[in-house]
Amino acid sequence: MKHANSSAVLQLICRHQHLVTQNHYDEYKLLTVQKWEITQNVVLVRELIYDEATPLIIEWQHDGLTSLLDVTGCVPYELWYFDQDKKFTGKAFSLGNASGNYMIQTQARYVLLWNRTKSPKTTQYLADFNCMAMDWEGEGKFNFTHQNFGLHYGRFPYLIIPVQSVCFTQIPISSNTTEKHFPGLIIRNCWNDKELVEKHLLEVSQQYYDSLKRKNHNQIRMVLVLSPTKAHYFEPDGSIVASTEIPSGGILLDTNKNTIAKNTLHYVQPIINTF
């Protein structure tokens, strides 16, 4: 017996060690999939496919130790395996290079698969993503939480101030606001010159950081985040370290100490800039 649920949202989790802070943080990627619950230990995969542009995930619900996937005619497909604890165990490919039937025996409890040609966005989205586990959105022990960014937050550039090891405050930065009570830094508009923009942001951030250090007896760090792959780390010893790694995960607070994100990226997608 097999049963297809309506589309579900899968979260894929990757754990990183930050090159600068050495702390661990989780990166999440969300994927809309068609979910199949399978009660027998053998399944003909092509019978499950009705839209090759949409990834699908198979959840085995039988008591056997192994399952058999018949992926004959399913090319070119990529398959990711997860155990009963939803931990990633490996991947395989069905490329159609051999004649005859193609059968895969697996001990996986969950199998995620997609057509690499008909769903190129999925292939690109998950390229170089070192998955460690999966879960359903909003469920399970990995506890993904939606972003709840208000106006001004989650937009580049911004400052991040660590409050505790897993708690951060985000300070918005803008040059085009006329709001009287803007909850962050307002800088002059020089966005036509990228080099001048970054230089000005570093100068303003340094002034702000110096004021923080005076209030916190120098024992504080701060990060100027410019994009998903560019940041400057202000260290208590006075150094500024450029990095392609940006803070992520943990509990993110606004300037009023309200939680605006948890266990996820510190910016909205698609990306929004304030310049």
Secondary structure, DSSP 8 states (H G I E B T S, - for coil): -EEE-S-EEEEEEEEEE-TTT--EEEEEEEEEEEEEEE-SSEEEGGGT-S-TTS-EEEEE-SS-S-EEEE-TT-TTEEEEEE-TT-BEEEEEEE---SSS--EEEE--SEEEEEETTT-HHHHHHHTT----EEEETT-STT--B-----TTTT-BSEEEEEEETTEEEEEEEESS---TT-SSEE----TT-HHHHHHHHHHHHHHHHHHHHHHTTT---EEEEEETTEEEEE-TTS-EEEES----SSEEE-TTS-EEEESS-SS-SS--B--
